[in-house]
Amino acid sequence: MTSEERLAGYKRALEENGLPLKEELIKEGDYQREKARKVKLKIKPEGGEKVSKTREN
C-alpha cells in the first residue's frame, strides 16, 4: 500500500464518519527519522496521543 492510498483511506474514513478533515495535520516527508520528529513537533509540540507514520518499500 502506498502513502497515497493510505491518505485516501484516511480521508474516506473521516468522511464516512462525519469528521472534519484538518489539512494542517497532513504532512509529507522523506521518511528520515529526524525530519519526521521535527514535523511531528510542529504539529503537536507537547507530544501527541498518536502519530501515524508510513514507510515506502
Contacts in CASP RR format, 6 or more apart in sequence:
PFRMAT RR
TARGET T0000
AUTHOR 0000-0000-0000
METHOD contacts of the structure
MODEL  1
MTSEERLAGYKRALEENGLPLKEELIKEGDYQREKARKVKLKIKPEGGEK
VSKTREN
2 56 0 8 1.000
3 54 0 8 1.000
3 56 0 8 1.000
6 54 0 8 1.000
7 26 0 8 1.000
10 52 0 8 1.000
11 21 0 8 1.000
14 20 0 8 1.000
14 21 0 8 1.000
15 21 0 8 1.000
24 43 0 8 1.000
25 43 0 8 1.000
27 39 0 8 1.000
27 42 0 8 1.000
27 43 0 8 1.000
29 35 0 8 1.000
29 36 0 8 1.000
29 39 0 8 1.000
31 54 0 8 1.000
31 55 0 8 1.000
31 56 0 8 1.000
36 53 0 8 1.000
40 47 0 8 1.000
40 48 0 8 1.000
40 51 0 8 1.000
41 47 0 8 1.000
43 51 0 8 1.000
44 51 0 8 1.000
END
